[in-house]
C-alpha cells in the first residue's frame, strides 16, 4: 500500500502539495516479510528495506518539496535466537536494529527526511503499552489504540520544530537582580 501511494505521482498522497508526509511503519508487517524469506536471504534483509525507503525518499523529493517524517521500527524479538539475536545476521531482532541504524544514516543524506523515534517511546512506555499482538491480529492496528495519541504528539512536535515555531531564546532582565547596576547605562565594567 505504501509503494502505491509514494511511488505514483497520481496517488492521493502525491496529487496534492503537502508540507509533510507522515509514514507509520509496522514491525509486525516487517516480521511477516522477514519470515517469507529464504534462510540465505535473511542477512541482507535490512539492505533491501533501506533501499526501498531510500527509493521512496528519492521519488518524493522529485515530486514535492515536503518533509517526510517516517517512524523507525520498535524492536520486536521473535525469540528464535534468544540471547544470540545480537550475534547472528539471520535474527529478526538484529535486522530491525540494523534497519533503525541505517534509517539514521538516511537522515544525514536526505534533507527532506526526519525520523520519528518510536523505538525510544517503546523504551519509555514499555512494549506492552505500545504493541498489542491480539489487537494487531484481530484488527491490524500497528500499535495499541491507546498509544496513537503519543505517536501523534511526537509527529506534532517534529512538525512544529520543522516550521520553526519553537521558542529557543529566553531573554531575562537581570539588571539590579544578579548584579548591581544597569548594563545599558553604566556598561559591563560598571556593574557590581
URGIMO-V217035 format. One record per backbone hydrogen bond with DSSP energy under -0.5 kcal/mol. NH is the residue of the N-H (numbers start at 0). CO is the residue of the C=O. E is the energy in kcal/mol with one decimal. If there is no record, write none. Layout:
nh->(NH,NH)
co->(CO,CO)
e->(E,E)
//
This chain:
nh->(4,5,6,10,14,17,20,22,24,26,29,30,31,32,33,34,35,36,40,41,41,43,44,47,48,49,50,51,52,53,54,55,56,57,58,59,60,61,61,62,62,63,66,67,68,68,69,69,70,71,73,77,83,84,85,86,87,87,90,94,95,96,97,98,99,100,101,102,103,104,105,106,107,107,108,108,109,110,112,113,115,115,116,117,120,121,122,123,124,125,129,130,135,136,137,138,139,139,140,141,143,146,147,147,149,150,151,152,153,154,155,156,157,158,159,160,161,162,163,164,167,170,171,173,175,175,176,177,178,180,182,184,185,186,189,190,190,191)
co->(0,1,2,7,10,15,66,68,22,24,25,26,27,28,29,30,31,33,37,37,38,40,41,43,44,45,46,47,48,49,50,51,52,53,54,55,56,57,58,58,59,59,18,111,20,66,67,113,22,115,71,75,80,81,82,83,83,84,87,90,91,92,93,94,95,96,97,98,99,100,101,102,103,104,104,105,105,108,109,67,69,113,114,115,116,117,118,119,120,121,125,126,131,132,133,134,134,135,134,139,129,143,143,144,146,146,147,148,149,150,151,152,153,154,155,156,157,158,160,159,165,168,169,171,178,180,173,173,173,178,180,181,181,182,186,186,187,179)
e->(-1.5,-2.9,-2.2,-2.2,-1.9,-0.6,-2.3,-2.8,-0.7,-0.6,-1.8,-2.6,-1.9,-2.3,-2.4,-2.5,-1.0,-1.5,-1.7,-1.0,-0.7,-0.9,-1.7,-1.6,-2.2,-2.5,-2.3,-2.0,-2.3,-2.7,-2.2,-1.9,-2.4,-2.6,-2.5,-2.9,-2.2,-1.0,-0.8,-0.9,-0.9,-3.0,-2.4,-3.7,-2.9,-0.6,-0.6,-2.4,-2.4,-1.6,-0.6,-0.7,-2.2,-1.6,-0.5,-1.5,-0.7,-0.6,-1.5,-1.9,-2.6,-2.2,-2.3,-2.6,-2.4,-2.1,-2.7,-2.4,-1.6,-1.5,-2.3,-1.6,-0.7,-1.2,-0.7,-1.0,-2.6,-0.6,-1.1,-2.7,-2.5,-0.5,-0.9,-1.9,-1.0,-1.9,-1.4,-1.8,-3.0,-2.2,-1.1,-3.1,-2.6,-2.8,-1.6,-2.7,-0.6,-2.4,-0.7,-0.5,-3.5,-2.5,-0.6,-0.8,-0.8,-1.5,-2.9,-2.3,-1.9,-2.7,-2.7,-2.5,-1.8,-2.3,-2.7,-2.2,-2.5,-1.9,-1.2,-2.4,-0.7,-0.5,-0.5,-1.0,-0.9,-1.3,-2.0,-1.3,-1.0,-0.5,-0.6,-1.4,-2.7,-2.4,-0.8,-0.5,-0.8,-2.0)
//
